[in-house]
Amino acid sequence: MSQASARIGPNAVTRLAEALEAVRGAGGARAVFGRAGLAHRLAAPPERMVEEAEVVALHAALRETLPAEEAEAIARDAGRRTADYLLAHRIPRPMRLVLPHLPARAAAWILLKAIGRHAWTFAGSGRFAVLPGQPVRFSIAGSPLARGAAATHAACGYYAATFEGLFRALVHPATRIEEVACEAMGAPCCLFEARWAERV
């Protein structure tokens, strides 16, 4: 999928607006969305897929407008909100019932396989991959959130928090997901690791 034709689900926009307003109020949200040229998305939140370029611009504007730690915290809150939405509206009921009762590693692979089938809805023109071995690892090459960024820390906290919320609900409640490499730091892809204490 080319960057010009790629689309991403509206959660990357609407949940970020919610997270911004929770911390910075309506004015803070307007400042970030305005810098991205997306002020109209606050007045009329998207209900369908949006152009990938909007998500790239919005998350870049977040990092450019706010201090790094605050921008990261808001992005992660938006990710948690996205996970909650997906669990309530997009994850099939059989998966919600069955996965938490499977061994964690088996549940993780089933969940990641399902995520991979729908990766275009969050990665756009990026390429999602599940990697072999331990710990559980997956990557996004061409991540829209890191595109054009040059940072000293990982830039995809929104993705990490979204995955973490899904894993905690469906795989293991103590899951921690960390972005251990990021294209914004010069890595060839954005790499995530999922870890948890095994059930006794």
Backbone bond lengths (Angstrom), bond angles and torsions (degrees), N, CA, C in turn:
res aa  C-N    CA-C-N  psi(-1)  N-CA   C-N-CA  omega(-1)  CA-C   N-CA-C  phi
1 M - - - 1.455 - - 1.523 109.13 -
2 S 1.319 117.54 130.64 1.456 121.02 -179.39 1.521 110.15 -78.83
3 Q 1.328 116.29 158.03 1.457 120.06 178.50 1.520 111.08 -63.03
4 A 1.338 116.76 -33.48 1.460 120.23 -177.72 1.526 112.03 -67.09
5 S 1.333 117.21 -34.33 1.461 120.35 -176.10 1.529 113.32 -98.24
6 A 1.337 118.02 -8.31 1.460 121.52 -174.13 1.528 111.37 -68.54
7 R 1.312 115.04 144.06 1.455 122.93 176.33 1.522 109.04 -127.85
8 I 1.331 115.85 152.53 1.459 122.41 179.90 1.524 107.94 -132.36
9 G 1.326 116.30 147.13 1.454 121.04 -178.43 1.522 112.81 -60.59
10 P 1.325 117.74 151.45 1.469 121.59 -173.91 1.516 114.91 -66.34
11 N 1.336 118.79 -15.31 1.461 119.66 179.64 1.521 112.49 -58.38
12 A 1.319 117.97 -32.66 1.458 121.26 -179.51 1.522 111.51 -63.60
13 V 1.328 116.32 -18.93 1.469 122.00 177.72 1.523 110.56 -101.81
14 T 1.323 117.01 -53.08 1.466 120.40 -172.26 1.524 112.40 -67.86
15 R 1.326 117.93 -39.68 1.471 119.25 -178.99 1.525 110.90 -72.54
16 L 1.329 117.14 -30.09 1.462 118.93 176.30 1.534 109.80 -68.28
17 A 1.326 116.81 -38.19 1.463 119.76 176.12 1.524 110.31 -60.69
18 E 1.327 117.12 -44.07 1.464 120.63 179.08 1.529 111.60 -61.62
19 A 1.333 115.98 -44.90 1.461 120.31 -178.29 1.526 111.16 -65.95
20 L 1.318 117.05 -39.48 1.464 120.61 177.30 1.521 111.27 -63.58
21 E 1.323 116.30 -46.61 1.458 119.93 -177.99 1.515 111.56 -64.63
22 A 1.338 117.22 -31.82 1.467 120.91 179.39 1.528 111.70 -65.35
23 V 1.330 116.68 -30.41 1.467 121.10 -176.51 1.523 111.99 -103.08
24 R 1.321 116.12 -44.35 1.459 121.42 -171.55 1.521 114.10 -108.21
25 G 1.337 116.87 -3.59 1.447 119.47 -178.36 1.519 111.63 75.55
26 A 1.335 114.60 179.62 1.459 119.54 -177.47 1.522 111.47 -62.65
27 G 1.323 117.17 -35.07 1.464 120.13 179.57 1.511 112.66 -64.49
28 G 1.318 116.26 -41.34 1.457 120.01 178.22 1.507 111.95 -64.58
29 A 1.330 116.50 -40.71 1.458 120.04 177.40 1.523 110.48 -63.63
30 R 1.333 117.01 -41.79 1.471 119.80 178.86 1.523 111.31 -62.67
31 A 1.332 117.05 -36.64 1.463 119.95 -179.54 1.526 111.05 -62.94
32 V 1.334 116.96 -45.13 1.464 120.84 -178.34 1.524 110.66 -71.05
33 F 1.321 116.16 -48.89 1.460 119.35 -178.73 1.528 110.96 -65.14
34 G 1.323 116.98 -36.08 1.458 119.58 177.37 1.517 112.13 -65.27
35 R 1.322 116.98 -40.97 1.468 120.31 178.47 1.524 110.54 -61.57
36 A 1.338 116.31 -32.95 1.464 120.96 179.35 1.525 112.46 -82.76
37 G 1.335 117.46 -3.84 1.454 120.41 -176.70 1.515 113.01 74.82
38 L 1.344 116.01 26.75 1.465 120.66 -173.74 1.522 112.17 -126.45
39 A 1.309 117.65 28.50 1.459 120.09 -179.86 1.519 111.80 -56.84
40 H 1.316 116.79 -30.86 1.469 120.16 -179.38 1.527 112.42 -64.86
41 R 1.334 117.07 -21.93 1.460 119.81 -179.73 1.530 111.99 -73.04
42 L 1.331 117.71 -17.65 1.461 119.66 175.87 1.521 110.43 -78.39
43 A 1.312 116.44 -38.57 1.458 120.28 179.62 1.526 111.59 -73.11
44 A 1.322 115.87 -33.88 1.469 120.84 -178.86 1.526 108.18 -134.89
45 P 1.341 117.57 82.24 1.472 120.48 -177.77 1.531 111.20 -57.61
46 P 1.324 116.66 139.32 1.473 119.35 -178.57 1.517 111.69 -68.11
47 E 1.306 115.85 143.51 1.454 122.08 176.22 1.520 111.56 -113.30
48 R 1.328 116.62 -7.19 1.458 122.10 179.03 1.519 109.57 -125.58
49 M 1.316 115.79 177.60 1.457 121.33 179.29 1.527 109.99 -56.18
50 V 1.334 115.37 143.00 1.459 121.20 178.87 1.524 109.38 -113.87
51 E 1.318 116.62 161.82 1.456 120.12 177.21 1.527 109.69 -63.42
52 E 1.313 115.06 138.80 1.463 120.17 179.71 1.520 111.30 -54.84
53 A 1.328 117.19 -36.92 1.463 121.53 -177.91 1.528 111.30 -58.34
54 E 1.340 117.84 -31.12 1.458 120.29 178.49 1.525 110.76 -65.89
55 V 1.316 116.53 -42.38 1.466 120.39 -179.20 1.529 110.08 -68.30
56 V 1.320 117.40 -41.12 1.470 121.19 176.77 1.524 109.51 -58.04
57 A 1.327 116.77 -48.88 1.460 121.13 -177.71 1.519 112.01 -65.63
58 L 1.318 117.04 -39.66 1.461 120.74 -176.30 1.521 112.07 -67.52
59 H 1.318 116.58 -45.92 1.465 118.82 -178.77 1.525 111.06 -72.63
60 A 1.323 117.97 -29.20 1.466 120.28 172.70 1.526 110.14 -66.73
61 A 1.327 117.02 -42.65 1.463 120.74 179.29 1.519 111.43 -63.17
62 L 1.325 117.16 -35.99 1.464 120.84 176.77 1.522 110.38 -59.16
63 R 1.333 116.37 -47.58 1.470 120.27 -179.19 1.525 111.66 -68.00
64 E 1.331 117.59 -33.47 1.463 121.21 -177.58 1.525 112.46 -77.57
65 T 1.330 117.28 -26.19 1.458 121.39 -173.09 1.518 112.89 -91.02
66 L 1.332 116.86 -36.21 1.463 120.92 -172.68 1.523 111.40 -112.46
67 P 1.327 117.50 157.86 1.464 120.13 173.07 1.525 110.68 -57.10
68 A 1.317 115.95 149.93 1.461 121.25 -171.13 1.524 112.76 -55.69
69 E 1.323 117.79 -46.63 1.466 120.05 -177.08 1.525 111.53 -65.77
70 E 1.325 116.38 -38.38 1.464 119.55 179.72 1.523 110.69 -70.24
71 A 1.326 116.89 -41.13 1.461 120.17 177.89 1.518 110.94 -60.95
72 E 1.334 116.77 -41.59 1.461 120.71 178.51 1.528 110.89 -63.95
73 A 1.328 117.05 -43.69 1.464 120.58 -179.55 1.527 110.90 -63.34
74 I 1.312 117.54 -40.07 1.465 120.86 -179.95 1.520 110.20 -69.20
75 A 1.329 117.27 -41.16 1.468 120.12 178.21 1.523 110.39 -61.77
76 R 1.320 116.59 -41.75 1.461 119.52 179.62 1.527 111.18 -67.56
77 D 1.332 117.90 -37.82 1.457 119.83 176.64 1.530 109.96 -62.93
78 A 1.332 116.70 -40.84 1.468 120.03 176.49 1.523 110.67 -61.27
79 G 1.333 116.62 -37.86 1.460 120.16 177.27 1.511 112.21 -64.73
80 R 1.336 117.05 -41.95 1.470 120.05 177.77 1.525 110.86 -63.44
81 R 1.318 116.35 -39.79 1.462 120.21 177.79 1.531 110.61 -64.38
82 T 1.317 115.91 -38.15 1.466 119.68 177.40 1.519 110.88 -64.07
83 A 1.334 117.14 -43.77 1.468 120.28 178.31 1.523 110.57 -59.87
84 D 1.327 116.99 -43.30 1.470 120.29 179.16 1.529 110.52 -60.74
85 Y 1.330 116.47 -41.52 1.469 119.96 179.33 1.523 110.36 -64.36
86 L 1.319 116.91 -45.65 1.460 120.59 -178.51 1.520 110.94 -62.56
87 L 1.318 116.78 -41.73 1.469 120.24 179.40 1.523 111.09 -63.88
88 A 1.311 116.73 -35.36 1.458 120.47 -177.30 1.529 112.87 -81.22
89 H 1.346 116.60 -28.83 1.467 118.35 -169.57 1.530 115.62 -127.06
90 R 1.314 118.73 -16.23 1.460 118.88 -171.70 1.533 114.65 -122.65
91 I 1.320 117.27 -24.77 1.468 119.41 -179.62 1.520 108.38 -82.02
92 P 1.333 118.46 122.80 1.481 120.08 -178.69 1.531 111.45 -58.51
93 R 1.323 115.10 144.04 1.462 120.86 -177.96 1.526 112.82 -56.44
94 P 1.345 120.19 -42.05 1.474 118.55 178.22 1.533 112.87 -57.00
95 M 1.344 117.19 -38.60 1.460 119.03 178.28 1.520 110.63 -66.60
96 R 1.327 117.54 -40.51 1.464 120.67 179.88 1.522 111.55 -63.88
97 L 1.338 116.93 -30.98 1.457 120.89 -178.71 1.517 112.66 -83.81
98 V 1.325 117.29 -38.14 1.459 121.21 -170.78 1.531 112.98 -89.14
99 L 1.322 118.01 -46.45 1.472 120.36 -171.38 1.532 113.46 -56.17
100 P 1.323 120.68 -43.10 1.469 118.75 -177.82 1.520 114.14 -62.36
101 H 1.333 117.70 -15.22 1.467 120.65 -178.15 1.527 112.60 -99.04
102 L 1.318 117.22 -2.44 1.465 121.32 177.53 1.521 110.06 -88.00
103 P 1.342 117.60 160.41 1.457 118.87 169.18 1.530 109.24 -53.33
104 A 1.319 116.44 140.17 1.464 120.35 -170.67 1.524 112.93 -56.52
105 R 1.328 116.88 -42.18 1.466 118.24 -176.73 1.529 110.99 -66.61
106 A 1.339 117.40 -39.12 1.461 120.00 177.69 1.521 110.29 -65.21
107 A 1.330 116.58 -42.62 1.464 119.92 178.45 1.525 110.67 -62.32
108 A 1.328 116.90 -38.00 1.465 120.51 -179.73 1.521 111.13 -62.64
109 W 1.324 116.99 -44.04 1.461 119.32 -178.22 1.526 111.11 -68.39
110 I 1.313 117.71 -37.60 1.464 120.00 177.13 1.532 109.84 -64.39
111 L 1.326 116.19 -44.91 1.460 119.80 179.58 1.524 111.16 -62.65
112 L 1.320 117.35 -45.12 1.465 119.98 -178.51 1.526 111.64 -65.96
113 K 1.317 116.92 -34.25 1.460 119.12 176.20 1.523 110.25 -63.13
114 A 1.339 116.66 -42.17 1.460 120.73 177.85 1.528 110.70 -66.07
115 I 1.325 116.48 -40.87 1.468 119.95 177.63 1.522 110.20 -61.33
116 G 1.327 116.16 -41.37 1.460 119.99 -179.52 1.513 113.21 -60.12
117 R 1.335 116.19 -35.36 1.467 119.34 179.36 1.522 112.28 -67.68
118 H 1.320 116.42 -23.21 1.458 120.32 -178.54 1.529 112.31 -114.62
119 A 1.330 116.83 18.37 1.461 120.35 -174.24 1.522 113.06 -60.45
120 W 1.327 116.96 -30.74 1.464 119.28 -178.66 1.527 111.12 -61.16
121 T 1.332 118.48 -22.40 1.460 120.31 -177.47 1.529 112.49 -75.50
122 F 1.342 118.19 -17.35 1.463 119.80 178.17 1.521 113.00 -123.92
123 A 1.323 117.56 -27.01 1.462 120.49 -178.68 1.521 112.83 -94.01
124 G 1.326 117.57 -12.59 1.459 119.99 179.46 1.512 111.51 59.28
125 S 1.320 116.77 -122.72 1.458 121.01 179.09 1.527 112.00 -80.74
126 G 1.334 117.27 -5.08 1.460 120.43 175.54 1.520 111.04 -69.34
127 R 1.325 116.01 165.57 1.463 121.36 -175.89 1.534 109.40 -119.06
128 F 1.327 115.07 115.29 1.456 121.84 -179.61 1.520 109.33 -89.96
129 A 1.322 117.15 138.13 1.469 121.06 179.03 1.520 109.63 -145.60
130 V 1.333 115.55 142.58 1.456 122.31 172.59 1.518 107.41 -99.00
131 L 1.315 117.19 130.50 1.460 121.85 -174.04 1.523 110.67 -102.07
132 P 1.333 117.76 148.06 1.471 120.21 -179.78 1.522 111.71 -74.99
133 G 1.328 115.24 166.89 1.455 121.31 174.25 1.514 113.69 93.09
134 Q 1.324 114.44 -173.53 1.454 122.17 179.10 1.522 109.61 -120.61
135 P 1.330 119.67 146.05 1.464 126.54 -3.53 1.528 111.00 -69.28
136 V 1.329 116.38 178.76 1.461 120.42 175.47 1.525 108.14 -63.30
137 R 1.331 115.57 125.23 1.465 120.17 -177.06 1.518 110.10 -133.80
138 F 1.304 115.71 147.28 1.459 121.42 174.41 1.522 108.23 -148.77
139 S 1.311 116.23 160.47 1.461 119.93 -173.41 1.520 111.11 -138.53
140 I 1.324 114.98 159.62 1.458 122.78 170.32 1.518 106.69 -129.66
141 A 1.312 116.33 114.12 1.460 121.43 175.31 1.520 107.94 -94.22
142 G 1.319 116.63 133.02 1.456 119.71 -175.45 1.511 112.03 76.18
143 S 1.317 117.65 36.11 1.464 122.31 -176.70 1.522 111.37 -59.00
144 P 1.326 117.99 125.75 1.462 119.71 177.35 1.529 112.89 -60.05
145 L 1.331 118.19 -31.52 1.457 120.64 -176.86 1.521 112.20 -72.23
146 A 1.315 117.50 -26.70 1.460 121.29 -179.11 1.523 112.41 -99.06
147 R 1.306 117.19 -5.89 1.462 120.38 -173.35 1.530 111.72 -62.03
148 G 1.310 115.45 126.13 1.458 121.33 177.95 1.510 114.48 77.86
149 A 1.324 117.92 -0.29 1.461 121.27 -177.60 1.523 110.90 -91.51
150 A 1.319 115.21 148.45 1.459 122.14 172.39 1.523 105.91 -130.77
151 A 1.326 116.75 109.88 1.459 120.40 -171.89 1.521 110.70 -137.24
152 T 1.320 114.85 163.01 1.468 120.82 175.76 1.520 111.31 -97.83
153 H 1.330 116.48 2.66 1.460 120.89 178.72 1.523 108.07 -142.98
154 A 1.318 116.05 162.81 1.463 120.67 -178.20 1.530 110.81 -61.89
155 A 1.341 115.64 143.70 1.471 121.00 -173.07 1.524 113.64 -108.69
156 C 1.324 118.30 0.82 1.469 120.17 -171.81 1.521 112.69 -110.81
157 G 1.337 116.24 42.79 1.455 120.41 178.73 1.518 113.00 -60.23
158 Y 1.326 116.71 -30.32 1.467 119.99 177.63 1.526 110.38 -60.16
159 Y 1.337 116.72 -47.21 1.461 120.01 178.30 1.523 110.58 -63.62
160 A 1.337 117.21 -47.80 1.462 120.55 -176.57 1.524 111.01 -57.61
161 A 1.327 117.08 -43.35 1.461 120.23 -178.61 1.525 111.79 -70.27
162 T 1.328 116.77 -35.60 1.465 119.25 177.01 1.525 110.24 -63.01
163 F 1.325 116.84 -50.22 1.462 120.71 178.51 1.527 110.92 -60.29
164 E 1.328 116.27 -41.80 1.456 119.66 -178.12 1.529 111.06 -62.18
165 G 1.326 117.00 -41.15 1.455 119.80 177.91 1.519 112.46 -62.32
166 L 1.328 116.06 -41.54 1.461 119.86 178.64 1.526 111.02 -66.52
167 F 1.330 116.86 -44.14 1.466 120.40 -179.51 1.533 110.95 -64.22
168 R 1.327 117.17 -40.24 1.466 118.99 -178.11 1.528 111.49 -65.19
169 A 1.318 116.38 -33.28 1.468 119.70 -179.86 1.515 112.46 -81.59
170 L 1.338 117.75 -31.83 1.458 120.60 -168.80 1.530 114.83 -115.28
171 V 1.324 118.03 -17.81 1.468 121.08 -175.06 1.524 111.29 -116.13
172 H 1.325 116.86 -60.64 1.470 121.59 -178.87 1.519 107.91 -158.31
173 P 1.333 118.05 130.66 1.469 120.25 -174.45 1.514 114.82 -66.81
174 A 1.326 117.66 -14.27 1.463 120.49 -179.27 1.532 112.34 -103.58
175 T 1.308 117.62 16.61 1.467 120.85 -178.49 1.521 111.46 -61.78
176 R 1.323 115.21 135.98 1.457 121.82 170.00 1.531 106.96 -120.51
177 I 1.309 116.95 129.76 1.458 121.14 177.19 1.514 108.58 -116.59
178 E 1.315 114.78 125.05 1.461 121.81 -177.23 1.521 109.83 -122.34
179 E 1.313 115.54 136.84 1.468 119.98 172.25 1.519 107.09 -85.61
180 V 1.325 116.33 107.14 1.465 121.25 -172.83 1.520 112.78 -92.75
181 A 1.323 118.06 -11.45 1.461 122.51 174.53 1.520 107.02 -150.42
182 C 1.341 116.32 146.08 1.461 119.64 -175.20 1.522 109.42 -143.67
183 E 1.302 115.64 139.64 1.459 120.63 177.65 1.526 111.41 -61.90
184 A 1.337 117.63 -28.25 1.460 120.59 178.14 1.527 111.67 -65.81
185 M 1.343 116.33 -18.52 1.462 121.75 177.94 1.528 111.65 -102.64
186 G 1.331 116.68 7.86 1.460 121.20 178.12 1.509 115.26 97.59
187 A 1.327 118.31 2.81 1.468 121.14 179.02 1.530 109.60 -72.93
188 P 1.337 117.54 156.39 1.464 120.01 179.59 1.518 113.96 -70.71
189 C 1.342 117.86 -19.01 1.461 121.92 176.68 1.516 107.62 -157.20
190 C 1.325 115.90 167.53 1.456 121.29 174.36 1.523 107.40 -90.50
191 L 1.306 116.52 119.29 1.461 122.68 -171.57 1.526 109.94 -114.75
192 F 1.332 115.45 131.09 1.462 122.05 -177.67 1.523 109.67 -119.98
193 E 1.334 115.48 143.48 1.458 121.69 175.78 1.517 109.21 -122.98
194 A 1.340 116.00 136.83 1.463 122.58 177.48 1.524 108.29 -111.38
195 R 1.325 116.35 127.25 1.461 121.43 179.61 1.528 109.40 -133.75
196 W 1.329 114.75 149.18 1.455 121.06 175.87 1.509 108.16 -157.32
197 A 1.335 116.73 160.21 1.460 121.49 172.89 1.523 106.99 -79.94
198 E 1.321 117.18 126.03 1.457 120.56 -177.95 1.524 111.26 -61.75
199 R 1.316 115.25 144.12 1.471 120.18 176.50 1.538 110.03 -62.68
200 V 1.301 115.80 144.02 1.473 121.17 176.56 1.518 108.07 -84.69
